[in-house]
Amino acid sequence: MHRHGCIFSSRPGSPPIVAILPTLEVIISVRPGDDPEPCNVLWEAMTRGQSRPLPYVADDRHGIGGPRPSTAQEHQAIAMAFEAACLGPQQRQRINWSGLQFQDTAHVDEIPVRTNACSVGALRSLEESRGISLRATYPFAHPWAESVVLAKRIATHWPDLFSWISIGYRFVSVSMHSARFEAATEVIRNRSMRFLTVDVGDPFGFHGSVWQYQIRTPLWTMILSSRILQRLGGDTLVRTQCHGPLQCEAVGEGLLIRSGDSPMLGDVNRREDILAYQKVDRLLKPVRADRGVLILPPWDEGTSARWLQRFQQPLLK
């Protein structure tokens, strides 16, 4: 298997522009008046495990945010973003990017494999809490056990900060600064209804503050915070529904739910059995996003809703 896992092009013979890679995502919720230091420590915990520092960084500012050598200044920019998110109604500090990504390539037309990214969710008002996505992607052969250990550590040490954590597969494309990026989003849309257990993500953080209350999609391993568990009826009720292919265990104040022994792609063409993912989706229904979220163009309201609701069919036998 290629280190990019499954790779896709816009047409036969053209360079790959999309890959499926293992990912770890942590959604944190920051309220006005919170201390930003725990966010900084959590970010350091997520990035410290890299075998080598990621040498390049890119953000989503048009024309000026393309990949460049990373420096301590960019890491400081993330710390400043956490600080701005915690200042609340009196904040005067502005974040000049919504997504910042450290990566292993400087080429806009090359798919990054190792990444550490931070996306800051938008707010309707400065008084509300802000959702922030912290995530990492890895080579296809990366040991899943390492991601699980890191996720458990985060859930244990930051129980009041995270909303949910997911581990599984995700579509990763060439840089948003690439001329091929639009074609890449088209490939992701077309492939998303074939590989049902692969996350399309939210690379720009358009709905980052939504995700602190709603789960975008079930992945192989999910860790739910106590706040999410309360909205599902409590830890005990959720545990009673974890049977058959589902596995669950307490992690600090949260609960880990696993869809089978190993992650899968949910490849419709290969008739892969996605029953476990369907069951998790049904279990999470009260906190699952199923409409009102618009994925990147060329997605529209209809195709976005169709993807969000793709597990909401009769359970497979």
N, C-alpha and C positions, 0 to 999 in steps of 0.2 A: 504494500500500500504506500502510495506517495505520502510524503510528510504533510502535504496539504489535504490528505484524505481524498474525498471525491472532489474532482475539479471539473468546472464547466466553462464552455466558451459560448459566445453569442452565435457562432455558426461553425460548421466543421472546418478544421484546418486553421482557425484563428487562435490566438493566444488565450489561455484561461483567464477568466475575469472574476470567477466566483469559486469558493471552496467551502467545504463543510469541515469544521474544526471543533474540537472539544472546547468548552467554555465554562467558566465559573462567573456568575453574576451575583452581586450583593446589592440589594435595594435598601438604602438607608433613608431614614426620615429625620429631618432636622427642623426643630421648632425655634421660633424667635426667642432669643435669650439663652439658647443652649451654648455650652462650652464647645468650641470647635476642635479642641485638642484631641478628644477621642476619635474624631474623624481622621485627623492626621495620623494617629497611631494605627488605626485600622488600615488606612491606605499603605502605610509602611509595611504592615504585616502581609498585605496582599502582594506587594512588589518585591519584598525581600527574598522570596523563594526563587527568583529567577537565577538560572545558572550563570548568567552574565548580564550586566546592565544593558537595557535596550538603548541602542545608540541614536535613534531618531525619534522625532516627535512631530505631530501634526495637529492642527485644530481646524475648526469648521468655518473660519473667516475666509470669505471669498477673496482670492488674489494674494493673501498674505499668510495663509495658514498652512501652506503645503509642507511636506516633510522637510525637516532641517535637523542638523545635529542637536541632540538634546543636551541641556545644561542644567545646573542647579536652579536656574531662574524659572524653568518650566515647572519643576517640582514645587518651588515657592509659589507659583501661580495657582497650583491646586490648593495649597494651604490658604492662600488669600481667598479663593472661592469658598472654601468651607467657612472662613471667617465672615465673609459677606452674607452667606446663607444664614448665619446664626445671629446677625445683627438685628433682624426684625424691622419693625416699622420705621426706626430711626436711621436705617442704613443709608449711607451716601456712597459706599464703595460699589463700583460696578464691575461685573464680570464681562470681559470683552470676548468671551467665547462660551459656548454651551457644551461643547465636547472637546476634550483634549486626549490624544492617544499617543502613547509611547510604543514604538514598534521596531521590528528588526530589519526594515528595509527603507531606503530613501527614495525608491522609485515609485512614482504614482501609478504606474501601470503594472506593478507587481503586487500580488496578494500577500499581505503580511501574515506571518504565521504566529509568532509570539507577540502579543500585545498586552498592554495595561492601559485601560481607558477609564475616564471619568466623564460622565454626562450629567449636567446640572439641569434639573427640571424647571420649566417655566412656572410662574406664579400668576394667579389672577389678582391677588392682593398681597401686600408685604406682610400682612398679619397671619397668613396661613402657613402651615408647615410645608417644607420643600422636600420633594423626593429626589434623591441622587443615586445614579447607577454607577457602581464600581465593578469593573469586569476585567477578565483576563482570558486570552485564548492561547492555545498550546498546539504543538505538533500532534498529528493524528495518533502517534504512538505514545503520547504522554500518559504515565500511569494514573488511572482514575483515582486510585487510593490516595494519592497525594492531594488531589483536589478535595476529596472528602475530608481528609484530616484538616486541611486549611479551613474548610467550611464549618466544621464542628468547632474549631478553635474560635472562629469569628462569632458563631452563635453563642458560645459559652462566655466569651469575654466582653461582648458588646450586646447584651440582651435587650437593652433599651434603645439601641441605635438602629438595628436592622429591622426591616419589615419581613423580607423573605430572601432566601438564597436558593439559587438553582445551579445544577451541574448537568450538562448534557451537550448536545450538538447544536451548532449555530452556523448559519450562512455568514461567510466573511467575503468581502469583495475588494476589488482594487480601490484605491483612495478616492474619496469624494472629490478630489482635485484633478482626477484623471478624466480625459475626454471620453473614456469608456465607462464611466460610472453610471450613466443613464442606462446603457445597455446591460450593465451588471444588475441593476435593480429590476430590469425586465426579466433577466434570467432567474433571479430569486423568486419573483412572483410566479413565473411559469413552473419552477421546480418545487415550490412550496406545497402544492397539493399532491405531489408525488411522494416527497419525503415528509411524512406527517409529523414526525417527532423531532424535527429540526426547527429551531427558533429563527424567525426572520429578524428578531431584535428590534432595537430602536436606537440606531447609531447616533442620531442627532439629539436624542433626549427630548423630542417633541412632547412626549407624554410622561416624562420622568416623574412628575409630581402625581400623576394618576397611578403609577405603579406602586406607590407606597400604600395604596388602598386596594388595588386590584392586581391580580396576577395575570401576566400576559399570556402565558401558556405553561402547561405542566412539562417539565423535563424529567430526565431519569431520576435524579435525586433532588428533592425539595426540602428545605428546612423552613418551617413556618414559625414566626415569632408568636409570643403569647398574645399580642394584640390581634393578629390574624386568627389565631385559634379561638379567641373569644367570639369573633364574628362568625365562626363556623359552629358555635355551640359549645366550645370548650374542648380541652385535651381529651377527656374521657370519651366523649361522643365521637370524636374523630378517630380515636384508637379502635373503637368498636367496628368501624367501617374499613379498617386496614386488614383485609384477609385475602385469601387466595394468592394471587401473584404479588400483592403489595406487602412491603415490609415497613415497619415503623419502629422508632426508638426515641426516647427522650434525649434531648441535647440541651443542657442547661434548662432554661424556662421554655424552650421551644420544642418542636417535634420534627424529626426527620422522617420523610416518607420516600420510599424507594420503589420504582416501577420495575421489579424483576432484578435478576442478578447482575445484569450488565446493560449499558445503554445500547440503543438501537437507532436506526435511521427511519424506521417506519416506512420502508419502501413499498409503495402500493404495487409496483410492477413485479416485485418478488413476493407479494402476498404475505409480508411480515405481520405477525400477530401483535397488534397494538392494544390488546385488551387491557393490560395494566395501565397504560396511559389514559385510556378511556375511563377507567375506574377512578383514577386520580382526578381527571377533569370533572367527573360527576361529583366527586367528594368536595372539590373546591368551588363548585358552582356559585355559592353565595358571594365569593370574592374573585370570580373569574371575569375578566373583561370579555364581553361578547359582541359589543357594538359601540359606536360613538368614538372609535379610535381610527384615525386615518393614517395608514402606512405610507411610506414615500411614494410619490408618483413614479411609475404609471399606475399604481394602485388607486382605486377609488373607494367610495363608501361600500359598494357592493362586494368587491373582491376582498377588502379589508375585513368586513364582517364574515364573509365566507370562510376566510382563514381562521379567524378567532373562534368560529363555531364548528370547525371541522371535526371535532370529536363528538359533537352532539348528535349522534346517530345511534340506533339500537346497538347495544353492546354485542360485540362479536362472540360467537360460541366457540 
